[in-house]
């Protein structure tokens, strides 16, 4: 009888270890897969976790590319890791995590082929809402993002992020994700 109980417990532990993958805080996602990294990206944007966000970006090569409409209105063509993390930190310091809501649609994202070390995801629909009480405004951005990811040391990190707004509703004042971040950087 003891033998069967031991065997049952052993099988249960093996099953749990095969089915559960976490990054240490129990959320079920880690950076060993592209989808895990993207889900962590979404989570940290909704939680305001600066340290976790920094760990998702490649410190040496990360570049954020603004939508061309932003560049036409005075924003730079791109910025690097330091500017990105400063803007992210500035945003969450100013409004707090409870005032930021990010939605991303990963339904079309697939994992790269076995052995791939780079992968690009394209046209991921997004909606970002940031409530700034001091300005009595809610910034809303809708568009698509493209991201280039690279597998470094067994984990996927984001090396490039393109903000893409393909259309705007006539008469509706909307912004881009990049413009929202820039508002808290400049």
Helices and strands as residue ranges (DSSP letters): H 2-19, H 34-47, H 50-56, E 63-65, H 68-71, E 78-80, H 81-95, G 97-99, E 100-104, E 118-132, G 133-135, E 137-152, E 155-164, H 177-183
